[in-house]
Structure formats: structure tokens, C-alpha cells
Amino acid sequence: MVAAVMHGNHLLQEIALMPGVREVRGAGLLIGIEFESGVANTIATKMCDAGVLVNAATANTVRIAPALNVSAAQITKFISILRKVLSDVE
């Protein structure tokens, strides 16, 4: 469980620094990413195309909920894919 908290904190910190992100909130690995504009559906679609499942909770918020046994390598890959998707959308 400690690893999940560490991974969650790492995700919060990394995502908060990405362009176009207004706010990142969550507990553990359940995280909501609020964007400055209503691009959540586009981001969710592009993330799915890249092999990552996320949920567009609202027009400007994407929710992620990785498994509690997610590895550090998978977290790093997610961050990389999200950065690429955001650069394509913005």
C-alpha cells in the first residue's frame, strides 16, 4: 500500500507541471486531472488510442484509477504518454 501512495504522489507532482493542466487532485492512485479547456473527451480518446484507459469525468476533467499493484515503470510510461497526448492536443 505504501508503494501506491508513493506512486500517487509522484503522479500528482508530475501531472501538475504539464502544460494545459489547471488542477490535479486525488487520493492515492485515484486522481482527477482538470484541464484549462474542455478537452477531456479528446484526451481520453487519444490516451485510449495509445493503449491507456482513462475516463472523461466531465468536459474538462479526466479521471485515472490505475491498479494498486502498478509498477514504477508503468507510471513512467503513463506520464510519457500523457505528455505526448497533451502536446498533440494543445
Jmol script that loads the backbone (N, CA, C; Angstrom):
load data "model"
ATOM      1  N   MET A   1       0.819  -1.197   0.000  1.00  0.00           N
ATOM      2  CA  MET A   1       0.000   0.000   0.000  1.00  0.00           C
ATOM      3  C   MET A   1       0.863   1.260   0.000  1.00  0.00           C
ATOM      4  N   VAL A   2       2.033   1.186   0.625  1.00  0.00           N
ATOM      5  CA  VAL A   2       2.943   2.333   0.659  1.00  0.00           C
ATOM      6  C   VAL A   2       3.374   2.707  -0.754  1.00  0.00           C
ATOM      7  N   ALA A   3       3.625   1.707  -1.595  1.00  0.00           N
ATOM      8  CA  ALA A   3       4.029   1.975  -2.973  1.00  0.00           C
ATOM      9  C   ALA A   3       2.934   2.720  -3.721  1.00  0.00           C
ATOM     10  N   ALA A   4       1.674   2.371  -3.475  1.00  0.00           N
ATOM     11  CA  ALA A   4       0.561   3.049  -4.145  1.00  0.00           C
ATOM     12  C   ALA A   4       0.530   4.527  -3.767  1.00  0.00           C
ATOM     13  N   VAL A   5       0.752   4.838  -2.515  1.00  0.00           N
ATOM     14  CA  VAL A   5       0.774   6.233  -2.061  1.00  0.00           C
ATOM     15  C   VAL A   5       1.945   6.966  -2.713  1.00  0.00           C
ATOM     16  N   MET A   6       3.115   6.329  -2.751  1.00  0.00           N
ATOM     17  CA  MET A   6       4.286   6.951  -3.383  1.00  0.00           C
ATOM     18  C   MET A   6       4.034   7.185  -4.873  1.00  0.00           C
ATOM     19  N   HIS A   7       3.465   6.198  -5.551  1.00  0.00           N
ATOM     20  CA  HIS A   7       3.151   6.360  -6.977  1.00  0.00           C
ATOM     21  C   HIS A   7       2.130   7.471  -7.177  1.00  0.00           C
ATOM     22  N   GLY A   8       1.128   7.530  -6.301  1.00  0.00           N
ATOM     23  CA  GLY A   8       0.115   8.580  -6.394  1.00  0.00           C
ATOM     24  C   GLY A   8       0.712   9.960  -6.237  1.00  0.00           C
ATOM     25  N   ASN A   9       1.589  10.119  -5.259  1.00  0.00           N
ATOM     26  CA  ASN A   9       2.252  11.414  -5.045  1.00  0.00           C
ATOM     27  C   ASN A   9       3.123  11.790  -6.241  1.00  0.00           C
ATOM     28  N   HIS A  10       3.822  10.803  -6.783  1.00  0.00           N
ATOM     29  CA  HIS A  10       4.659  11.047  -7.962  1.00  0.00           C
ATOM     30  C   HIS A  10       3.794  11.505  -9.142  1.00  0.00           C
ATOM     31  N   LEU A  11       2.677  10.826  -9.366  1.00  0.00           N
ATOM     32  CA  LEU A  11       1.769  11.218 -10.449  1.00  0.00           C
ATOM     33  C   LEU A  11       1.248  12.635 -10.245  1.00  0.00           C
ATOM     34  N   LEU A  12       0.801  12.953  -9.031  1.00  0.00           N
ATOM     35  CA  LEU A  12       0.282  14.294  -8.751  1.00  0.00           C
ATOM     36  C   LEU A  12       1.320  15.363  -9.077  1.00  0.00           C
ATOM     37  N   GLN A  13       2.552  15.137  -8.652  1.00  0.00           N
ATOM     38  CA  GLN A  13       3.618  16.117  -8.879  1.00  0.00           C
ATOM     39  C   GLN A  13       3.938  16.280 -10.358  1.00  0.00           C
ATOM     40  N   GLU A  14       4.076  15.179 -11.073  1.00  0.00           N
ATOM     41  CA  GLU A  14       4.435  15.230 -12.494  1.00  0.00           C
ATOM     42  C   GLU A  14       3.325  15.849 -13.335  1.00  0.00           C
ATOM     43  N   ILE A  15       2.096  15.447 -13.092  1.00  0.00           N
ATOM     44  CA  ILE A  15       0.968  15.931 -13.897  1.00  0.00           C
ATOM     45  C   ILE A  15       0.731  17.416 -13.658  1.00  0.00           C
ATOM     46  N   ALA A  16       0.908  17.876 -12.430  1.00  0.00           N
ATOM     47  CA  ALA A  16       0.683  19.289 -12.102  1.00  0.00           C
ATOM     48  C   ALA A  16       1.585  20.213 -12.907  1.00  0.00           C
ATOM     49  N   LEU A  17       2.732  19.722 -13.350  1.00  0.00           N
ATOM     50  CA  LEU A  17       3.682  20.552 -14.096  1.00  0.00           C
ATOM     51  C   LEU A  17       3.415  20.578 -15.603  1.00  0.00           C
ATOM     52  N   MET A  18       2.463  19.786 -16.065  1.00  0.00           N
ATOM     53  CA  MET A  18       2.217  19.690 -17.502  1.00  0.00           C
ATOM     54  C   MET A  18       1.409  20.881 -18.007  1.00  0.00           C
ATOM     55  N   PRO A  19       1.746  21.373 -19.217  1.00  0.00           N
ATOM     56  CA  PRO A  19       1.007  22.490 -19.782  1.00  0.00           C
ATOM     57  C   PRO A  19      -0.446  22.111 -20.046  1.00  0.00           C
ATOM     58  N   GLY A  20      -1.342  23.052 -19.779  1.00  0.00           N
ATOM     59  CA  GLY A  20      -2.765  22.823 -20.012  1.00  0.00           C
ATOM     60  C   GLY A  20      -3.503  22.247 -18.829  1.00  0.00           C
ATOM     61  N   VAL A  21      -2.775  21.855 -17.779  1.00  0.00           N
ATOM     62  CA  VAL A  21      -3.391  21.283 -16.584  1.00  0.00           C
ATOM     63  C   VAL A  21      -3.680  22.414 -15.594  1.00  0.00           C
ATOM     64  N   ARG A  22      -4.939  22.538 -15.216  1.00  0.00           N
ATOM     65  CA  ARG A  22      -5.344  23.571 -14.250  1.00  0.00           C
ATOM     66  C   ARG A  22      -5.151  23.077 -12.818  1.00  0.00           C
ATOM     67  N   GLU A  23      -5.580  21.824 -12.565  1.00  0.00           N
ATOM     68  CA  GLU A  23      -5.508  21.286 -11.200  1.00  0.00           C
ATOM     69  C   GLU A  23      -5.428  19.764 -11.257  1.00  0.00           C
ATOM     70  N   VAL A  24      -4.727  19.196 -10.301  1.00  0.00           N
ATOM     71  CA  VAL A  24      -4.662  17.746 -10.143  1.00  0.00           C
ATOM     72  C   VAL A  24      -5.060  17.464  -8.703  1.00  0.00           C
ATOM     73  N   ARG A  25      -6.019  16.560  -8.536  1.00  0.00           N
ATOM     74  CA  ARG A  25      -6.475  16.251  -7.188  1.00  0.00           C
ATOM     75  C   ARG A  25      -6.728  14.750  -7.071  1.00  0.00           C
ATOM     76  N   GLY A  26      -6.663  14.255  -5.868  1.00  0.00           N
ATOM     77  CA  GLY A  26      -6.945  12.848  -5.677  1.00  0.00           C
ATOM     78  C   GLY A  26      -6.415  12.329  -4.369  1.00  0.00           C
ATOM     79  N   ALA A  27      -6.619  11.038  -4.197  1.00  0.00           N
ATOM     80  CA  ALA A  27      -6.134  10.336  -3.016  1.00  0.00           C
ATOM     81  C   ALA A  27      -5.547   9.020  -3.485  1.00  0.00           C
ATOM     82  N   GLY A  28      -4.301   8.771  -3.103  1.00  0.00           N
ATOM     83  CA  GLY A  28      -3.645   7.557  -3.576  1.00  0.00           C
ATOM     84  C   GLY A  28      -3.531   7.570  -5.088  1.00  0.00           C
ATOM     85  N   LEU A  29      -4.045   6.532  -5.720  1.00  0.00           N
ATOM     86  CA  LEU A  29      -3.956   6.433  -7.180  1.00  0.00           C
ATOM     87  C   LEU A  29      -5.239   6.853  -7.895  1.00  0.00           C
ATOM     88  N   LEU A  30      -6.284   7.230  -7.166  1.00  0.00           N
ATOM     89  CA  LEU A  30      -7.497   7.746  -7.786  1.00  0.00           C
ATOM     90  C   LEU A  30      -7.309   9.243  -7.962  1.00  0.00           C
ATOM     91  N   ILE A  31      -7.087   9.667  -9.215  1.00  0.00           N
ATOM     92  CA  ILE A  31      -6.674  11.045  -9.495  1.00  0.00           C
ATOM     93  C   ILE A  31      -7.554  11.670 -10.559  1.00  0.00           C
ATOM     94  N   GLY A  32      -7.944  12.926 -10.331  1.00  0.00           N
ATOM     95  CA  GLY A  32      -8.662  13.716 -11.319  1.00  0.00           C
ATOM     96  C   GLY A  32      -7.728  14.780 -11.865  1.00  0.00           C
ATOM     97  N   ILE A  33      -7.703  14.896 -13.193  1.00  0.00           N
ATOM     98  CA  ILE A  33      -6.855  15.886 -13.862  1.00  0.00           C
ATOM     99  C   ILE A  33      -7.777  16.888 -14.537  1.00  0.00           C
ATOM    100  N   GLU A  34      -7.791  18.119 -14.039  1.00  0.00           N
ATOM    101  CA  GLU A  34      -8.636  19.162 -14.618  1.00  0.00           C
ATOM    102  C   GLU A  34      -7.802  19.995 -15.580  1.00  0.00           C
ATOM    103  N   PHE A  35      -8.323  20.159 -16.787  1.00  0.00           N
ATOM    104  CA  PHE A  35      -7.626  20.904 -17.826  1.00  0.00           C
ATOM    105  C   PHE A  35      -8.194  22.315 -17.945  1.00  0.00           C
ATOM    106  N   GLU A  36      -7.410  23.209 -18.537  1.00  0.00           N
ATOM    107  CA  GLU A  36      -7.818  24.605 -18.681  1.00  0.00           C
ATOM    108  C   GLU A  36      -8.964  24.779 -19.667  1.00  0.00           C
ATOM    109  N   SER A  37      -9.153  23.816 -20.560  1.00  0.00           N
ATOM    110  CA  SER A  37     -10.246  23.887 -21.528  1.00  0.00           C
ATOM    111  C   SER A  37     -10.959  22.547 -21.580  1.00  0.00           C
ATOM    112  N   GLY A  38     -12.061  22.498 -22.302  1.00  0.00           N
ATOM    113  CA  GLY A  38     -12.880  21.297 -22.387  1.00  0.00           C
ATOM    114  C   GLY A  38     -12.344  20.256 -23.349  1.00  0.00           C
ATOM    115  N   VAL A  39     -11.183  19.713 -23.056  1.00  0.00           N
ATOM    116  CA  VAL A  39     -10.534  18.753 -23.957  1.00  0.00           C
ATOM    117  C   VAL A  39     -10.514  17.334 -23.404  1.00  0.00           C
ATOM    118  N   ALA A  40     -11.254  17.080 -22.340  1.00  0.00           N
ATOM    119  CA  ALA A  40     -11.171  15.776 -21.671  1.00  0.00           C
ATOM    120  C   ALA A  40     -11.556  14.625 -22.595  1.00  0.00           C
ATOM    121  N   ASN A  41     -12.612  14.774 -23.385  1.00  0.00           N
ATOM    122  CA  ASN A  41     -13.012  13.688 -24.285  1.00  0.00           C
ATOM    123  C   ASN A  41     -11.942  13.403 -25.326  1.00  0.00           C
ATOM    124  N   THR A  42     -11.352  14.447 -25.868  1.00  0.00           N
ATOM    125  CA  THR A  42     -10.280  14.279 -26.850  1.00  0.00           C
ATOM    126  C   THR A  42      -9.081  13.582 -26.223  1.00  0.00           C
ATOM    127  N   ILE A  43      -8.719  14.005 -25.031  1.00  0.00           N
ATOM    128  CA  ILE A  43      -7.581  13.401 -24.341  1.00  0.00           C
ATOM    129  C   ILE A  43      -7.871  11.938 -24.024  1.00  0.00           C
ATOM    130  N   ALA A  44      -9.074  11.646 -23.537  1.00  0.00           N
ATOM    131  CA  ALA A  44      -9.437  10.261 -23.225  1.00  0.00           C
ATOM    132  C   ALA A  44      -9.354   9.379 -24.466  1.00  0.00           C
ATOM    133  N   THR A  45      -9.822   9.893 -25.604  1.00  0.00           N
ATOM    134  CA  THR A  45      -9.774   9.128 -26.856  1.00  0.00           C
ATOM    135  C   THR A  45      -8.335   8.881 -27.286  1.00  0.00           C
ATOM    136  N   LYS A  46      -7.505   9.918 -27.236  1.00  0.00           N
ATOM    137  CA  LYS A  46      -6.110   9.770 -27.652  1.00  0.00           C
ATOM    138  C   LYS A  46      -5.326   8.862 -26.693  1.00  0.00           C
ATOM    139  N   MET A  47      -5.638   8.925 -25.411  1.00  0.00           N
ATOM    140  CA  MET A  47      -4.982   8.035 -24.455  1.00  0.00           C
ATOM    141  C   MET A  47      -5.380   6.584 -24.747  1.00  0.00           C
ATOM    142  N   CYS A  48      -6.649   6.352 -25.050  1.00  0.00           N
ATOM    143  CA  CYS A  48      -7.113   5.010 -25.395  1.00  0.00           C
ATOM    144  C   CYS A  48      -6.417   4.506 -26.653  1.00  0.00           C
ATOM    145  N   ASP A  49      -6.275   5.383 -27.649  1.00  0.00           N
ATOM    146  CA  ASP A  49      -5.567   5.024 -28.879  1.00  0.00           C
ATOM    147  C   ASP A  49      -4.119   4.630 -28.590  1.00  0.00           C
ATOM    148  N   ALA A  50      -3.548   5.213 -27.530  1.00  0.00           N
ATOM    149  CA  ALA A  50      -2.166   4.917 -27.141  1.00  0.00           C
ATOM    150  C   ALA A  50      -2.088   3.718 -26.181  1.00  0.00           C
ATOM    151  N   GLY A  51      -3.230   3.111 -25.871  1.00  0.00           N
ATOM    152  CA  GLY A  51      -3.237   1.930 -25.027  1.00  0.00           C
ATOM    153  C   GLY A  51      -3.430   2.177 -23.544  1.00  0.00           C
ATOM    154  N   VAL A  52      -3.890   3.393 -23.197  1.00  0.00           N
ATOM    155  CA  VAL A  52      -4.091   3.744 -21.794  1.00  0.00           C
ATOM    156  C   VAL A  52      -5.561   4.094 -21.583  1.00  0.00           C
ATOM    157  N   LEU A  53      -6.217   3.402 -20.653  1.00  0.00           N
ATOM    158  CA  LEU A  53      -7.622   3.670 -20.379  1.00  0.00           C
ATOM    159  C   LEU A  53      -7.757   4.721 -19.289  1.00  0.00           C
ATOM    160  N   VAL A  54      -8.461   5.796 -19.624  1.00  0.00           N
ATOM    161  CA  VAL A  54      -8.812   6.842 -18.667  1.00  0.00           C
ATOM    162  C   VAL A  54     -10.289   7.165 -18.897  1.00  0.00           C
ATOM    163  N   ASN A  55     -10.861   7.949 -18.007  1.00  0.00           N
ATOM    164  CA  ASN A  55     -12.275   8.285 -18.085  1.00  0.00           C
ATOM    165  C   ASN A  55     -12.436   9.796 -18.117  1.00  0.00           C
ATOM    166  N   ALA A  56     -13.189  10.300 -19.106  1.00  0.00           N
ATOM    167  CA  ALA A  56     -13.521  11.720 -19.146  1.00  0.00           C
ATOM    168  C   ALA A  56     -14.710  11.933 -18.209  1.00  0.00           C
ATOM    169  N   ALA A  57     -14.440  12.364 -16.990  1.00  0.00           N
ATOM    170  CA  ALA A  57     -15.481  12.527 -15.980  1.00  0.00           C
ATOM    171  C   ALA A  57     -16.384  13.728 -16.276  1.00  0.00           C
ATOM    172  N   THR A  58     -15.781  14.801 -16.781  1.00  0.00           N
ATOM    173  CA  THR A  58     -16.521  15.988 -17.217  1.00  0.00           C
ATOM    174  C   THR A  58     -15.850  16.494 -18.493  1.00  0.00           C
ATOM    175  N   ALA A  59     -16.334  17.594 -19.021  1.00  0.00           N
ATOM    176  CA  ALA A  59     -15.772  18.144 -20.262  1.00  0.00           C
ATOM    177  C   ALA A  59     -14.316  18.571 -20.102  1.00  0.00           C
ATOM    178  N   ASN A  60     -13.919  18.914 -18.871  1.00  0.00           N
ATOM    179  CA  ASN A  60     -12.535  19.351 -18.683  1.00  0.00           C
ATOM    180  C   ASN A  60     -11.773  18.544 -17.632  1.00  0.00           C
ATOM    181  N   THR A  61     -12.300  17.367 -17.246  1.00  0.00           N
ATOM    182  CA  THR A  61     -11.625  16.542 -16.243  1.00  0.00           C
ATOM    183  C   THR A  61     -11.518  15.091 -16.691  1.00  0.00           C
ATOM    184  N   VAL A  62     -10.313  14.560 -16.574  1.00  0.00           N
ATOM    185  CA  VAL A  62     -10.056  13.148 -16.838  1.00  0.00           C
ATOM    186  C   VAL A  62      -9.740  12.477 -15.503  1.00  0.00           C
ATOM    187  N   ARG A  63     -10.296  11.294 -15.321  1.00  0.00           N
ATOM    188  CA  ARG A  63     -10.055  10.529 -14.097  1.00  0.00           C
ATOM    189  C   ARG A  63      -9.175   9.328 -14.435  1.00  0.00           C
ATOM    190  N   ILE A  64      -8.164   9.105 -13.596  1.00  0.00           N
ATOM    191  CA  ILE A  64      -7.341   7.904 -13.754  1.00  0.00           C
ATOM    192  C   ILE A  64      -7.458   7.084 -12.475  1.00  0.00           C
ATOM    193  N   ALA A  65      -7.425   5.774 -12.635  1.00  0.00           N
ATOM    194  CA  ALA A  65      -7.534   4.874 -11.483  1.00  0.00           C
ATOM    195  C   ALA A  65      -6.738   3.608 -11.764  1.00  0.00           C
ATOM    196  N   PRO A  66      -5.413   3.715 -11.756  1.00  0.00           N
ATOM    197  CA  PRO A  66      -4.599   2.517 -12.011  1.00  0.00           C
ATOM    198  C   PRO A  66      -4.734   1.500 -10.880  1.00  0.00           C
ATOM    199  N   ALA A  67      -4.420   0.270 -11.196  1.00  0.00           N
ATOM    200  CA  ALA A  67      -4.442  -0.797 -10.195  1.00  0.00           C
ATOM    201  C   ALA A  67      -3.441  -0.493  -9.082  1.00  0.00           C
ATOM    202  N   LEU A  68      -3.741  -0.964  -7.893  1.00  0.00           N
ATOM    203  CA  LEU A  68      -2.861  -0.710  -6.756  1.00  0.00           C
ATOM    204  C   LEU A  68      -1.491  -1.355  -6.910  1.00  0.00           C
ATOM    205  N   ASN A  69      -1.374  -2.361  -7.773  1.00  0.00           N
ATOM    206  CA  ASN A  69      -0.083  -3.022  -7.971  1.00  0.00           C
ATOM    207  C   ASN A  69       0.656  -2.486  -9.201  1.00  0.00           C
ATOM    208  N   VAL A  70       0.345  -1.282  -9.612  1.00  0.00           N
ATOM    209  CA  VAL A  70       1.015  -0.661 -10.753  1.00  0.00           C
ATOM    210  C   VAL A  70       2.501  -0.492 -10.431  1.00  0.00           C
ATOM    211  N   SER A  71       3.330  -0.698 -11.451  1.00  0.00           N
ATOM    212  CA  SER A  71       4.781  -0.594 -11.239  1.00  0.00           C
ATOM    213  C   SER A  71       5.280   0.821 -11.530  1.00  0.00           C
ATOM    214  N   ALA A  72       6.466   1.104 -11.058  1.00  0.00           N
ATOM    215  CA  ALA A  72       7.092   2.403 -11.330  1.00  0.00           C
ATOM    216  C   ALA A  72       7.300   2.592 -12.826  1.00  0.00           C
ATOM    217  N   ALA A  73       7.648   1.526 -13.532  1.00  0.00           N
ATOM    218  CA  ALA A  73       7.839   1.605 -14.978  1.00  0.00           C
ATOM    219  C   ALA A  73       6.526   1.952 -15.685  1.00  0.00           C
ATOM    220  N   GLN A  74       5.418   1.407 -15.218  1.00  0.00           N
ATOM    221  CA  GLN A  74       4.121   1.714 -15.816  1.00  0.00           C
ATOM    222  C   GLN A  74       3.714   3.158 -15.541  1.00  0.00           C
ATOM    223  N   ILE A  75       4.024   3.657 -14.361  1.00  0.00           N
ATOM    224  CA  ILE A  75       3.750   5.058 -14.031  1.00  0.00           C
ATOM    225  C   ILE A  75       4.553   5.971 -14.948  1.00  0.00           C
ATOM    226  N   THR A  76       5.826   5.659 -15.139  1.00  0.00           N
ATOM    227  CA  THR A  76       6.687   6.453 -16.023  1.00  0.00           C
ATOM    228  C   THR A  76       6.158   6.441 -17.446  1.00  0.00           C
ATOM    229  N   LYS A  77       5.716   5.282 -17.916  1.00  0.00           N
ATOM    230  CA  LYS A  77       5.160   5.178 -19.267  1.00  0.00           C
ATOM    231  C   LYS A  77       3.881   5.994 -19.391  1.00  0.00           C
ATOM    232  N   PHE A  78       3.010   5.953 -18.381  1.00  0.00           N
ATOM    233  CA  PHE A  78       1.782   6.743 -18.390  1.00  0.00           C
ATOM    234  C   PHE A  78       2.098   8.225 -18.494  1.00  0.00           C
ATOM    235  N   ILE A  79       3.038   8.694 -17.689  1.00  0.00           N
ATOM    236  CA  ILE A  79       3.413  10.112 -17.697  1.00  0.00           C
ATOM    237  C   ILE A  79       3.921  10.509 -19.078  1.00  0.00           C
ATOM    238  N   SER A  80       4.732   9.681 -19.686  1.00  0.00           N
ATOM    239  CA  SER A  80       5.263   9.949 -21.020  1.00  0.00           C
ATOM    240  C   SER A  80       4.147  10.023 -22.062  1.00  0.00           C
ATOM    241  N   ILE A  81       3.224   9.088 -22.012  1.00  0.00           N
ATOM    242  CA  ILE A  81       2.109   9.081 -22.971  1.00  0.00           C
ATOM    243  C   ILE A  81       1.222  10.294 -22.763  1.00  0.00           C
ATOM    244  N   LEU A  82       0.920  10.639 -21.506  1.00  0.00           N
ATOM    245  CA  LEU A  82       0.084  11.812 -21.237  1.00  0.00           C
ATOM    246  C   LEU A  82       0.760  13.079 -21.742  1.00  0.00           C
ATOM    247  N   ARG A  83       2.069  13.226 -21.531  1.00  0.00           N
ATOM    248  CA  ARG A  83       2.787  14.403 -22.050  1.00  0.00           C
ATOM    249  C   ARG A  83       2.644  14.504 -23.575  1.00  0.00           C
ATOM    250  N   LYS A  84       2.815  13.373 -24.259  1.00  0.00           N
ATOM    251  CA  LYS A  84       2.709  13.352 -25.724  1.00  0.00           C
ATOM    252  C   LYS A  84       1.308  13.733 -26.165  1.00  0.00           C
ATOM    253  N   VAL A  85       0.307  13.154 -25.539  1.00  0.00           N
ATOM    254  CA  VAL A  85      -1.088  13.453 -25.877  1.00  0.00           C
ATOM    255  C   VAL A  85      -1.395  14.921 -25.655  1.00  0.00           C
ATOM    256  N   LEU A  86      -0.960  15.469 -24.526  1.00  0.00           N
ATOM    257  CA  LEU A  86      -1.210  16.883 -24.247  1.00  0.00           C
ATOM    258  C   LEU A  86      -0.522  17.796 -25.252  1.00  0.00           C
ATOM    259  N   SER A  87       0.660  17.433 -25.680  1.00  0.00           N
ATOM    260  CA  SER A  87       1.360  18.260 -26.675  1.00  0.00           C
ATOM    261  C   SER A  87       0.649  18.186 -28.022  1.00  0.00           C
ATOM    262  N   ASP A  88       0.017  17.074 -28.331  1.00  0.00           N
ATOM    263  CA  ASP A  88      -0.741  16.950 -29.574  1.00  0.00           C
ATOM    264  C   ASP A  88      -2.056  17.708 -29.532  1.00  0.00           C
ATOM    265  N   VAL A  89      -2.678  17.780 -28.348  1.00  0.00           N
ATOM    266  CA  VAL A  89      -3.989  18.414 -28.193  1.00  0.00           C
ATOM    267  C   VAL A  89      -3.865  19.933 -28.068  1.00  0.00           C
ATOM    268  N   GLU A  90      -2.896  20.401 -27.324  1.00  0.00           N
ATOM    269  CA  GLU A  90      -2.774  21.846 -27.062  1.00  0.00           C
ATOM    270  C   GLU A  90      -2.298  22.604 -28.239  1.00  0.00           C
TER     271      GLU A  90
END
end "model"
wireframe off; spacefill off
backbone 0.3
color backbone group
